[in-house]
Amino acid sequence: MQRVYAKRQRFPADAEPALVDRVALDMASAPPAVALSAIRSSFRHAREMPGLIQQLRIPVVAINPDDAPTDLESMAKYGVGVDIMPGVGHFLMMDDAEGFNDVILSMLTEYREQL
């Protein structure tokens, strides 16, 4: 049971089983060195990111699922806009590709003047 839970924890309860299986297989098939390198890089550059984000001359927007709280105050502090997509998990662009594309198009329209 532990293995099934680990596979499903990044997806909403009603996620398509085929999508869950596909993502789990992709992740399990990746060489461990790839995952370790990505994790190390994330931690190594975490302190630099807020300053780098503030230096950007383009809008920065996080598209987050509603499955966990988003620190809106912190995001706003660093000039990051947030769009919350309901009913999706970590792989929101795959859980709801059409909804994700709508969010992207909406953002592009909204920020067109600033680009």
C-alpha distances in whole Angstrom, upper triangle without the diagonal:
4,5,5,6,9,10,11,12,16,16,17,15,18,18,19,16,18,19,15,15,19,18,15,17,20,19,17,21,23,24,23,27,27,24,25,29,28,26,29,32,30,31,34,35,34,37,39,37,39,42,42,41,44,46,45,47,45,43,39,37,33,31,28,25,25,22,23,26,29,32,34,37,36,36,40,41,41,42,38,38,35,34,30,29,27,24,23,20,21,22,24,27,25,23,27,29,32,32,31,34,36,35,37,40,40,40,43,45,45,45,48,51,49,48
4,6,5,6,9,10,11,14,15,17,16,19,18,19,17,19,19,15,15,18,17,14,16,19,17,15,19,21,22,20,24,24,21,22,26,25,23,26,28,27,27,30,32,30,33,36,34,36,39,39,38,41,43,42,45,43,41,37,34,31,29,26,24,24,20,21,24,27,29,32,35,34,34,37,38,38,39,36,36,33,32,29,28,26,23,22,19,19,20,23,26,24,23,26,28,32,31,30,33,35,34,35,39,39,39,41,44,43,44,46,49,47,46
4,5,5,6,9,10,13,14,16,16,18,17,17,15,16,16,13,12,15,14,10,13,15,13,12,15,17,19,18,21,21,19,20,24,23,21,25,27,25,26,29,31,30,33,35,33,35,39,38,37,40,42,41,44,41,39,36,33,30,28,25,23,24,20,21,25,27,29,32,35,34,33,37,38,37,39,35,35,32,31,28,27,26,23,21,18,18,19,22,24,21,21,24,26,30,29,28,31,34,33,34,37,38,37,39,42,42,42,44,47,46,45
4,5,5,6,9,11,12,13,12,14,13,14,11,14,14,10,10,13,13,10,12,15,14,13,17,19,21,20,24,23,20,22,26,24,23,26,28,27,28,31,32,31,34,36,34,36,39,38,37,40,42,41,43,41,38,35,32,29,27,24,21,22,18,20,24,26,29,31,34,33,33,36,38,37,38,35,34,31,30,27,25,23,20,18,16,16,17,20,22,19,18,22,24,27,27,26,29,31,31,32,35,36,36,38,40,40,41,43,46,45,44
4,5,5,6,9,10,12,11,14,13,15,13,15,15,11,12,15,14,11,15,17,15,15,18,20,22,21,24,23,20,22,25,23,22,25,27,25,26,29,30,28,32,34,32,33,37,36,35,38,40,39,41,39,37,33,30,27,25,21,19,19,16,17,20,23,26,28,31,30,30,33,35,34,35,32,32,28,27,24,23,21,18,17,14,15,16,18,21,19,18,21,24,27,26,25,29,30,29,31,34,34,34,36,39,39,39,42,44,43,42
4,6,5,8,10,13,13,16,14,16,14,16,15,11,12,14,12,9,13,14,12,12,16,16,18,17,20,19,16,18,21,20,18,21,23,22,22,26,27,25,29,31,29,30,34,33,32,35,37,36,39,37,34,31,28,25,23,20,18,19,15,16,20,22,24,27,30,29,28,32,33,32,33,30,30,27,26,24,22,21,19,17,13,13,14,17,20,18,17,21,23,26,25,24,28,30,28,29,33,33,33,35,38,37,38,40,43,41,40
4,6,7,8,11,12,14,12,13,10,12,11,7,8,10,9,6,10,12,10,10,14,15,18,17,20,19,16,19,21,20,19,22,24,22,24,27,28,26,30,31,29,31,34,33,32,35,37,36,38,36,34,30,28,24,22,20,17,19,16,17,21,22,25,28,31,30,29,32,34,33,34,30,30,27,26,23,21,20,18,15,12,12,12,15,17,15,15,18,20,23,23,22,25,27,27,27,31,32,31,33,36,36,36,38,41,40,39
4,6,5,8,8,10,9,11,9,12,10,7,9,12,10,9,12,14,13,14,17,18,21,20,23,22,19,21,24,22,21,24,25,23,25,28,29,27,30,32,29,31,34,33,32,35,37,35,38,35,33,29,26,23,20,18,15,16,13,15,19,20,24,26,29,28,27,31,33,32,32,29,28,25,23,20,18,17,14,12,10,10,11,14,16,14,12,16,19,22,21,20,24,25,25,26,29,30,30,32,34,34,35,37,40,39,38
4,6,8,9,12,11,13,13,15,13,10,12,14,12,11,15,16,14,15,18,19,21,20,23,21,18,20,23,20,19,22,24,21,22,26,26,24,27,29,27,28,32,31,29,32,35,33,36,33,31,27,24,21,19,16,13,14,10,12,15,17,20,23,26,25,24,28,29,29,30,26,26,23,21,19,17,16,14,12,8,9,11,13,16,15,13,17,19,22,21,20,24,25,24,25,28,29,28,31,33,33,33,36,39,37,37
4,7,9,12,10,12,12,14,11,9,12,13,10,10,14,14,12,14,17,17,20,19,22,20,16,19,21,18,17,21,21,19,21,24,24,22,25,27,24,25,29,28,26,29,32,30,32,30,27,24,21,17,15,12,10,12,9,10,14,15,18,21,24,23,22,25,27,26,27,23,23,20,18,16,14,14,12,9,5,5,7,10,13,12,10,14,16,19,18,17,20,22,20,22,25,25,25,27,30,29,30,32,35,34,33
4,6,8,6,9,10,12,9,7,11,12,10,11,14,15,14,16,19,19,23,22,24,22,19,22,24,21,21,24,25,22,24,27,27,25,28,30,27,28,31,30,28,31,34,32,34,31,28,25,22,18,16,13,10,11,9,12,15,17,20,22,25,25,23,26,29,28,28,25,23,20,18,15,13,12,9,7,4,6,7,9,12,10,8,11,14,17,16,15,19,20,19,21,24,24,24,27,29,29,30,32,35,34,33
4,5,5,9,11,13,11,10,13,15,14,14,18,18,18,20,22,23,26,26,28,26,23,26,28,25,24,28,28,25,27,30,30,28,31,32,29,29,33,32,30,33,35,33,35,32,29,26,23,19,16,13,10,10,8,11,15,17,20,22,25,25,24,27,29,29,29,25,24,20,18,15,12,10,7,6,5,9,10,10,13,12,9,11,15,17,15,15,19,20,19,21,24,24,24,27,29,29,30,32,35,35,34
4,6,9,10,13,12,10,14,16,15,15,19,20,19,21,24,25,28,27,30,28,25,28,30,27,27,30,31,28,30,33,33,31,34,35,32,33,37,36,34,36,39,37,39,36,33,30,26,23,20,17,13,13,11,14,17,20,23,25,28,29,27,30,33,33,32,29,27,24,21,18,15,13,9,9,9,12,13,13,16,15,11,14,17,19,18,19,22,23,22,25,27,27,28,31,32,32,34,36,39,38,38
4,6,8,12,11,10,13,15,15,16,19,20,20,22,24,26,29,29,32,30,27,30,32,29,29,32,33,30,32,35,35,33,36,37,34,35,38,37,35,37,40,38,39,36,33,30,27,24,20,18,14,14,13,16,20,22,25,26,30,30,29,31,34,34,33,30,28,24,22,18,15,13,9,9,10,14,13,13,15,13,10,12,15,17,16,17,20,21,21,24,26,26,27,30,31,31,33,35,38,38,37
4,6,9,7,7,10,12,12,13,16,17,17,19,21,22,26,26,29,26,24,27,29,26,26,30,30,28,30,33,32,31,34,35,32,33,36,35,33,35,38,35,37,34,31,28,25,22,18,16,13,14,13,16,20,21,25,26,30,30,28,30,33,33,32,28,27,23,21,18,14,13,9,8,8,11,10,11,13,10,7,10,13,15,15,15,18,19,20,22,24,25,26,28,29,30,31,33,36,36,35
4,5,5,6,9,10,11,13,14,16,17,18,20,22,25,26,29,26,25,28,30,27,27,31,31,29,32,35,34,33,36,37,34,35,39,37,35,38,40,37,39,35,33,30,27,24,21,19,16,18,16,20,23,24,28,29,33,33,31,33,36,35,35,31,29,26,23,21,17,16,12,11,12,14,12,12,13,10,8,11,13,15,16,16,19,20,21,23,25,26,27,29,31,32,33,34,38,38,36
4,5,5,6,9,10,10,12,14,15,16,18,20,24,24,27,25,24,27,29,27,27,31,31,29,32,35,35,33,37,38,35,37,40,38,36,39,41,39,41,38,35,32,29,26,23,21,19,20,18,21,25,26,30,31,35,34,33,36,38,37,37,33,32,28,26,23,20,19,15,14,13,15,13,15,16,12,11,14,16,18,19,20,22,24,24,26,28,29,30,32,34,35,36,37,41,40,39
4,5,5,6,9,10,10,12,14,15,16,18,22,23,26,24,23,26,28,26,27,30,31,29,32,34,34,33,37,38,35,37,40,38,36,39,41,38,40,37,35,32,29,27,23,22,20,22,20,23,27,28,31,33,36,35,33,36,39,38,37,33,32,29,27,24,21,20,17,15,15,16,13,15,15,11,11,14,15,18,19,19,21,23,24,25,27,29,30,31,33,34,35,36,40,40,38
4,5,5,6,8,10,11,12,14,15,17,21,22,24,22,20,24,25,23,24,27,27,26,29,31,31,30,34,34,31,33,36,34,32,36,37,35,36,33,31,28,26,23,20,19,17,19,17,20,24,24,28,29,33,32,30,33,35,34,33,30,28,25,23,21,18,18,15,12,12,12,10,11,11,8,8,11,12,15,16,16,18,20,21,21,24,26,26,28,30,31,32,33,37,36,34
4,6,5,6,9,10,11,12,14,16,19,20,23,21,19,22,24,22,22,26,26,24,27,30,30,29,32,33,30,32,35,34,32,35,37,35,37,34,32,29,26,23,20,18,16,18,16,19,22,23,27,28,32,31,29,32,35,33,33,30,29,25,23,21,18,18,15,12,11,11,10,12,13,10,9,13,14,18,18,18,20,23,23,23,26,27,28,29,32,33,33,35,38,37,36
4,6,5,6,9,10,10,12,14,18,19,22,20,19,22,24,22,23,26,27,26,28,31,31,30,34,35,33,35,38,36,34,38,39,37,39,36,35,32,29,26,23,22,20,22,20,22,26,27,30,32,35,34,32,35,38,36,36,33,32,29,27,25,22,22,19,16,14,14,13,15,16,12,13,16,17,20,21,21,23,25,26,26,29,30,31,32,35,36,36,38,41,40,38
4,5,5,6,9,10,10,13,16,18,20,18,17,21,22,21,22,25,25,25,27,30,30,29,33,34,31,33,36,34,33,36,37,35,37,34,33,30,27,25,22,21,20,22,20,23,26,27,30,31,35,33,31,35,37,35,35,31,31,28,26,24,22,22,19,16,15,14,12,14,14,11,12,15,15,19,20,19,21,24,24,24,27,29,29,30,32,34,34,35,39,38,36
4,5,5,6,8,10,11,15,16,18,16,14,18,19,17,18,22,22,21,24,26,26,26,29,30,27,30,33,31,29,33,34,32,34,31,30,27,25,21,19,18,17,20,18,20,23,23,26,28,31,30,28,31,33,31,32,28,28,25,23,22,19,20,18,14,12,11,9,12,12,9,11,14,15,18,19,17,20,22,22,22,25,27,27,28,31,32,32,33,37,35,34
4,5,5,6,8,10,13,14,17,15,14,17,19,17,18,21,22,21,23,26,27,26,30,31,29,31,34,32,31,35,36,34,37,34,32,29,27,24,22,20,19,21,19,20,24,24,27,30,33,31,30,33,35,33,34,30,30,27,26,24,22,22,20,16,14,13,11,15,16,13,14,17,18,22,22,21,23,26,26,26,29,30,30,31,34,35,35,36,40,38,37
4,5,5,6,9,12,13,16,15,14,17,19,18,19,22,23,23,25,28,28,28,32,33,31,33,36,34,33,37,38,36,38,36,34,31,29,26,24,23,22,25,22,24,27,28,31,33,36,34,32,36,38,36,36,33,33,30,29,27,25,25,23,19,17,16,14,17,17,15,16,19,20,23,24,23,25,28,28,27,30,32,32,33,36,37,37,38,41,40,38
4,6,5,6,10,12,14,12,12,15,17,15,17,20,21,20,23,25,26,26,30,30,28,31,33,31,30,34,35,33,35,33,31,28,27,24,22,22,21,24,22,24,27,27,29,31,34,32,30,34,35,33,34,30,30,28,27,26,24,25,23,19,17,15,13,16,16,13,15,19,18,22,23,21,23,26,26,25,28,30,29,30,33,34,34,35,38,37,35
4,5,5,9,9,12,10,9,12,14,13,14,17,18,18,20,22,23,23,27,27,25,28,31,29,28,32,33,31,34,32,31,27,26,23,21,20,20,23,21,22,25,25,27,29,32,30,28,32,33,31,32,29,29,27,26,25,23,24,22,19,16,13,12,16,16,14,16,19,19,23,24,21,23,27,26,25,28,30,29,30,34,34,34,35,38,37,35
4,6,8,9,12,11,10,13,15,15,16,18,20,20,22,24,25,25,29,30,28,31,34,32,32,35,36,35,37,35,34,31,29,26,25,24,23,25,23,24,27,27,30,32,35,33,32,35,36,34,35,32,33,30,30,28,26,27,25,21,18,16,16,19,20,18,19,22,23,26,27,25,27,30,29,29,32,34,33,34,37,38,38,39,42,40,38
4,6,9,12,11,11,14,15,15,17,19,20,21,23,25,26,27,30,31,29,32,35,33,32,36,37,35,38,36,35,32,31,28,27,26,25,28,26,27,30,30,32,34,37,35,33,37,38,36,37,33,34,32,31,30,28,29,27,24,21,19,17,21,20,18,20,24,23,27,28,26,27,31,30,29,32,35,34,34,38,39,38,39,42,41,38
4,6,8,7,8,11,12,12,14,16,17,18,20,21,23,23,27,27,26,29,31,29,29,33,33,32,35,33,32,29,28,26,25,24,24,27,25,26,29,28,30,33,35,33,31,35,36,33,34,31,32,30,30,29,28,29,27,24,21,18,17,20,20,18,21,24,23,27,28,25,27,30,29,28,31,33,32,33,36,37,36,37,40,38,36
4,5,6,7,9,10,12,13,15,16,18,19,20,22,23,27,27,26,30,32,30,30,34,34,33,36,34,34,31,30,28,27,27,27,30,28,28,31,30,32,34,36,34,32,36,37,34,35,32,34,32,32,32,31,32,30,27,24,21,20,24,23,22,24,27,27,30,31,28,30,33,32,31,34,36,35,35,39,39,38,39,42,40,38
4,5,5,6,9,10,11,12,14,16,17,18,20,21,25,25,25,28,30,28,29,33,33,32,35,34,34,30,30,27,27,26,26,29,27,27,29,29,30,33,35,32,31,35,35,33,34,31,33,31,32,31,30,31,30,27,23,20,20,24,24,23,25,28,28,31,32,29,31,34,33,31,35,37,35,36,39,40,38,40,43,40,38
4,6,5,6,9,10,10,12,14,15,16,18,20,23,23,23,27,28,26,27,31,31,30,34,33,33,30,29,27,27,27,28,30,29,28,30,29,30,33,35,31,31,34,34,32,33,31,33,31,32,32,31,33,32,28,25,22,22,25,25,25,27,30,29,33,33,30,31,35,33,32,35,37,35,35,39,39,38,39,42,39,37
4,6,5,6,9,10,11,12,15,15,17,18,22,22,21,24,26,24,25,28,29,28,31,30,29,26,26,24,24,24,25,28,26,26,28,27,28,30,32,29,28,32,32,29,30,28,29,28,29,29,28,30,29,26,22,19,19,22,21,21,24,26,25,29,29,26,28,31,29,28,31,33,31,32,35,36,34,35,38,36,33
4,5,5,6,9,10,11,13,14,16,16,20,21,20,23,25,23,24,27,28,27,30,29,29,25,25,22,22,21,22,25,23,23,25,24,25,28,30,27,26,29,30,27,29,26,28,26,27,26,26,28,27,23,20,16,16,20,20,20,22,25,24,28,28,25,27,30,28,27,31,32,30,31,35,35,33,35,38,35,33
4,5,5,6,8,10,11,12,14,15,19,20,19,23,25,23,24,27,28,28,31,30,30,26,26,24,24,23,24,27,25,24,26,25,26,29,30,27,26,30,30,27,29,27,29,28,29,28,28,30,29,26,22,19,20,23,23,23,25,28,28,31,31,28,30,33,31,30,33,35,32,33,37,37,35,37,39,37,35
4,5,5,6,9,10,10,12,14,17,17,17,21,22,21,22,25,26,25,28,28,28,25,25,23,24,24,25,28,26,25,27,25,26,28,30,26,26,29,29,26,28,26,28,27,28,28,29,31,30,27,24,20,20,23,23,24,26,28,28,31,31,28,29,32,30,29,32,34,31,32,35,35,33,35,37,34,32
4,6,5,6,9,10,11,12,15,16,15,18,20,18,19,23,23,22,26,25,25,21,21,19,20,20,21,24,23,22,23,22,23,25,26,23,22,26,26,23,25,22,24,24,25,25,25,27,27,23,20,17,17,20,20,21,23,25,24,28,27,24,26,29,26,25,29,30,27,28,32,32,30,32,34,31,29
4,5,5,6,9,10,11,14,15,15,18,20,19,19,23,24,24,27,26,26,22,22,19,20,19,21,23,22,20,22,20,21,24,25,22,21,25,25,22,24,22,24,23,25,24,25,27,27,23,20,16,17,20,21,22,23,26,26,29,28,25,27,30,27,26,30,31,29,30,33,33,31,33,35,33,31
4,5,5,6,9,10,13,14,14,18,19,18,20,23,23,24,27,27,27,23,24,22,23,22,24,26,25,23,24,23,23,25,26,23,23,26,25,23,25,24,26,26,27,27,28,30,30,27,24,20,21,24,24,25,27,29,29,32,32,28,30,33,30,29,33,34,31,32,35,35,33,35,37,34,32
4,5,5,6,8,11,11,12,15,16,15,16,20,20,20,24,23,24,20,21,19,21,21,23,26,25,23,24,22,22,24,25,21,21,24,23,21,23,21,24,24,25,26,27,29,30,26,23,20,21,23,23,24,26,28,28,31,30,26,28,31,28,26,30,31,28,29,32,32,30,32,33,30,29
4,6,6,6,9,10,10,13,15,14,15,18,19,19,22,22,21,18,18,16,18,18,20,22,22,20,20,18,18,20,21,18,17,21,20,18,20,18,21,20,22,22,24,26,27,23,21,17,18,20,21,23,24,26,26,29,28,24,26,28,26,24,28,29,26,27,30,29,27,30,31,28,27
4,6,5,8,10,10,13,15,15,16,19,20,21,24,24,24,20,21,19,21,20,22,24,23,21,21,19,19,21,22,18,18,22,21,18,21,20,22,22,24,24,26,28,29,26,23,19,21,23,24,26,27,29,29,32,30,27,29,31,28,27,31,31,29,30,33,32,30,33,34,31,30
4,6,8,9,10,13,14,14,16,18,19,20,24,24,24,21,22,21,23,23,25,27,26,24,24,22,21,23,23,20,20,23,22,19,22,21,24,24,27,27,29,31,32,29,26,22,24,26,26,28,30,31,31,34,33,29,31,33,30,29,32,33,30,31,34,33,31,33,34,31,30
4,6,5,6,10,11,10,12,15,15,16,20,20,20,18,19,18,21,21,23,26,25,23,23,20,19,21,21,17,17,20,19,16,18,17,21,21,24,25,27,29,30,28,25,21,23,24,25,27,28,30,29,32,31,27,29,31,28,26,29,30,27,27,31,30,27,29,31,27,26
4,6,5,8,10,10,11,14,15,16,20,20,20,16,17,16,19,18,21,23,23,20,19,17,16,18,18,14,14,17,16,13,16,15,18,19,22,22,24,27,28,25,23,20,21,23,24,26,27,28,28,31,29,26,28,29,26,25,29,29,25,27,30,28,26,29,30,27,26
4,6,7,8,10,11,13,14,16,20,20,20,17,19,18,21,21,24,25,25,22,21,18,17,18,17,14,14,17,15,13,16,16,19,20,23,24,27,29,31,28,26,23,25,26,27,29,30,31,31,34,32,28,30,32,28,27,31,30,27,28,31,29,27,30,30,27,27
4,6,6,6,9,10,11,13,17,18,18,16,18,17,21,21,24,26,27,24,23,20,18,19,19,15,15,17,15,12,15,15,19,20,23,25,27,30,32,29,27,24,25,26,27,29,31,31,31,33,31,28,29,31,28,26,29,29,25,26,29,28,25,27,28,24,24
4,5,5,6,9,10,11,14,15,15,12,14,14,17,18,21,23,24,21,20,17,16,16,16,13,12,14,13,10,12,12,15,16,19,21,23,26,28,26,24,21,22,23,23,26,27,28,27,29,28,24,26,27,24,22,25,25,22,23,26,24,22,24,25,22,21
4,5,5,6,9,10,14,14,14,11,13,13,17,18,21,23,24,21,19,16,14,14,13,10,9,11,9,6,9,10,13,15,18,20,23,26,28,26,25,22,24,24,24,27,28,29,28,30,28,25,26,27,23,22,25,25,21,23,25,23,21,23,24,20,21
4,5,5,6,9,12,14,14,13,15,16,20,21,24,26,27,25,23,19,17,17,16,13,12,13,11,8,10,12,16,18,21,23,26,29,32,30,28,25,27,27,27,30,31,32,31,33,31,27,28,29,26,24,27,26,23,24,26,24,21,24,24,20,20
4,5,5,7,10,12,13,11,14,15,19,20,24,26,27,25,24,20,19,18,18,15,13,15,13,10,11,12,15,18,21,23,25,29,31,29,27,24,25,25,25,28,30,30,29,31,29,25,26,27,24,22,25,25,21,22,24,23,20,22,22,18,18
4,5,5,9,9,9,8,11,12,15,17,21,23,25,23,21,17,16,15,15,12,10,12,11,7,8,8,12,14,17,20,22,25,28,26,25,22,23,23,22,26,27,27,26,28,26,22,23,24,21,19,22,21,18,18,21,19,16,19,19,16,16
4,6,8,9,10,9,12,14,18,20,23,25,27,25,23,19,17,16,15,13,11,11,10,6,7,9,12,15,18,21,24,27,30,28,27,25,26,25,25,29,30,30,29,30,28,25,26,26,23,21,23,22,19,19,22,20,17,19,19,15,16
4,6,9,11,11,14,16,20,22,26,28,30,28,26,22,21,19,19,16,15,15,13,10,10,12,15,18,21,24,27,30,33,31,30,27,28,27,27,30,32,31,30,31,30,26,27,27,24,22,24,24,20,20,22,21,17,19,19,15,15
4,6,8,8,12,14,18,20,24,26,28,27,25,22,20,19,19,17,14,14,14,11,10,11,13,16,19,22,24,28,31,29,28,25,26,25,24,28,29,29,27,28,27,23,23,24,21,19,21,21,17,17,19,18,14,16,16,12,11
4,7,9,13,16,19,22,26,28,30,29,27,23,22,21,21,19,16,16,16,13,11,12,14,17,19,23,25,29,32,30,30,27,28,26,25,29,31,29,28,28,27,24,23,24,21,19,20,19,16,15,17,16,12,13,13,9,9
4,6,10,13,16,19,23,25,28,27,25,21,21,19,20,18,15,15,16,13,10,10,11,14,16,20,22,26,28,27,27,25,25,23,22,26,27,26,24,25,23,20,20,20,17,15,16,16,12,11,14,12,9,10,10,7,6
4,6,10,13,16,20,22,24,23,22,18,18,16,17,16,12,12,14,11,8,7,8,11,13,16,19,22,25,24,24,22,22,21,20,24,25,23,22,22,20,18,17,17,14,13,14,13,9,10,12,10,7,10,11,7,8
4,7,10,13,17,19,21,20,19,15,15,13,15,13,10,10,12,9,7,5,6,9,11,14,16,20,23,21,21,19,19,18,17,21,22,21,20,21,19,16,16,17,14,12,14,14,10,11,14,12,10,13,14,11,11
4,6,9,13,15,18,17,16,13,13,11,14,13,9,10,13,11,9,5,4,5,7,10,13,16,19,17,18,16,17,15,15,18,19,18,17,18,16,13,14,14,11,10,13,12,8,11,13,11,10,13,15,13,13
4,6,10,12,14,14,13,10,11,10,13,12,9,11,13,12,11,7,6,5,6,8,10,14,16,14,14,12,13,12,12,16,17,16,16,17,15,12,14,14,11,11,14,13,11,13,16,14,14,17,19,17,17
4,7,10,12,13,13,10,12,12,15,15,12,14,17,15,14,10,9,6,5,6,7,11,13,11,11,10,11,9,9,13,13,12,13,14,11,8,11,12,8,9,12,12,10,13,16,15,15,18,20,19,18
4,7,9,9,9,7,11,11,14,14,12,14,17,16,16,12,11,7,6,5,6,9,11,9,9,8,10,8,10,13,12,12,14,15,12,10,13,14,11,12,16,15,14,17,19,18,18,21,24,22,22
4,5,7,9,9,12,13,17,17,15,17,20,20,19,16,14,10,9,6,5,6,7,6,6,6,8,7,10,12,10,11,13,14,12,10,14,15,12,14,17,17,16,19,21,20,21,24,27,25,25
4,6,7,8,12,12,16,17,15,17,20,21,20,17,15,11,10,6,6,5,7,7,8,9,12,10,13,15,13,13,16,17,14,13,17,17,14,17,20,18,18,22,23,22,23,26,28,27,28
4,7,9,13,14,18,18,17,20,22,22,23,19,18,14,13,10,9,8,7,7,6,8,11,10,14,15,13,14,17,19,16,15,19,19,17,20,23,22,21,25,26,25,26,29,32,30,31
4,7,10,12,15,15,15,18,20,20,21,18,17,14,13,10,11,11,11,11,9,10,13,13,16,18,16,17,20,21,19,18,21,21,19,21,24,23,22,25,27,26,26,30,32,30,30
4,6,9,11,12,12,14,16,17,18,16,15,12,12,10,12,12,13,13,12,12,16,15,18,20,18,19,22,23,20,19,22,22,19,21,24,23,21,25,26,24,25,28,30,28,29
4,6,9,9,8,11,13,14,14,12,11,9,10,9,11,12,15,14,13,13,16,15,17,20,19,19,21,22,19,17,21,20,17,19,22,20,19,22,24,22,22,25,27,25,26
4,6,5,6,9,10,11,13,11,11,10,12,11,15,16,18,18,17,16,19,18,21,23,22,23,24,25,22,20,23,23,19,21,24,22,20,23,25,22,22,26,27,25,26
4,5,5,6,8,10,10,9,8,7,10,10,14,16,19,18,18,17,20,18,21,24,23,22,24,25,21,20,22,21,18,19,22,20,17,21,22,19,19,23,24,22,23
4,5,5,6,9,10,10,10,10,13,14,18,19,22,22,22,21,23,22,24,27,26,26,27,28,25,23,26,25,21,22,25,22,20,23,24,21,21,25,25,23,24
4,5,5,7,9,9,10,11,14,15,19,20,23,22,21,20,22,22,23,26,26,26,27,28,25,23,25,25,21,22,25,23,20,23,25,22,21,25,25,22,24
4,5,5,6,5,7,7,11,13,16,19,21,20,20,18,20,19,21,24,24,24,24,25,22,20,22,22,18,18,21,19,17,19,21,18,17,21,22,19,20
4,5,5,5,6,8,12,14,18,20,23,23,22,21,23,22,23,26,26,26,26,27,23,21,23,22,19,19,21,19,16,19,20,17,16,20,20,18,19
4,6,8,10,12,16,17,21,23,26,26,25,23,26,24,26,29,29,29,29,30,27,25,26,26,22,22,25,23,20,22,23,20,19,22,22,19,21
4,6,9,11,15,17,21,24,26,25,24,22,24,23,24,27,28,28,28,29,26,23,25,25,21,21,23,22,18,20,22,19,17,21,21,17,19
4,6,10,13,16,19,22,26,24,24,22,24,22,23,27,27,26,26,27,24,21,23,22,19,18,20,18,15,17,19,16,14,17,17,14,15
4,6,10,13,16,19,22,21,20,19,20,19,19,23,23,23,22,23,20,18,19,19,15,15,18,16,13,15,17,14,13,16,17,14,15
4,7,10,13,16,20,19,19,18,19,17,18,21,22,20,20,21,18,16,17,16,12,13,15,13,10,13,14,12,11,15,16,14,15
4,6,10,13,16,15,16,15,16,14,15,19,18,17,18,18,15,13,15,15,11,12,15,13,10,14,15,13,13,17,18,17,18
4,7,10,13,13,14,14,15,12,13,16,16,14,15,15,12,10,12,11,8,10,12,10,9,13,14,12,13,17,19,18,18
4,6,10,10,11,12,13,10,12,15,14,13,14,15,11,10,13,12,9,12,15,13,12,16,17,16,17,20,22,22,22
4,7,7,9,10,11,8,10,12,10,9,11,12,8,8,11,11,8,11,14,13,13,16,18,17,19,21,24,23,24
4,6,9,11,12,9,12,13,11,10,13,13,10,11,14,13,12,15,17,16,17,20,21,20,22,25,27,27,27
4,7,10,11,9,12,12,9,9,12,13,11,12,15,15,14,17,19,19,20,23,24,23,25,28,30,30,30
4,7,7,5,9,9,6,7,10,12,10,10,14,14,13,16,18,18,19,21,23,23,24,27,30,29,29
4,5,5,9,9,7,9,12,15,13,12,16,17,15,17,20,20,20,23,25,25,26,28,31,30,29
4,6,9,9,8,11,13,16,14,12,16,17,16,17,20,21,20,22,25,24,25,27,30,29,28
4,6,5,6,9,10,13,12,10,13,16,15,15,18,19,19,21,24,24,24,26,29,28,27
4,5,5,6,7,10,9,7,10,12,11,12,15,16,16,18,21,21,22,24,27,26,25
4,6,6,5,8,8,5,8,11,10,10,13,15,15,16,19,20,20,22,25,25,23
4,5,5,9,10,8,10,13,13,14,16,18,18,20,22,23,24,25,29,28,27
4,6,9,9,9,12,13,14,15,17,18,19,21,23,24,25,27,30,30,29
4,6,5,6,9,10,11,12,14,15,17,18,20,21,23,24,27,27,26
4,6,5,6,9,10,10,12,14,15,16,18,20,21,22,26,26,24
4,5,5,6,9,10,11,12,14,15,16,18,20,21,24,25,24
4,5,5,6,9,10,10,12,14,15,16,18,20,23,23,23
4,5,5,6,9,10,11,12,14,15,17,18,21,21,20
4,5,5,6,8,10,11,12,14,15,16,20,20,19
4,5,5,6,9,10,11,12,14,15,18,19,19
4,6,5,6,9,10,10,12,14,17,17,17
4,5,5,6,9,10,11,12,15,15,14
4,5,5,6,9,10,10,14,15,14
4,5,5,6,9,10,13,14,14
4,5,5,6,8,11,11,11
4,5,5,6,9,10,9
4,6,5,8,10,10
4,6,7,9,10
4,5,5,6
4,5,5
4,6
4
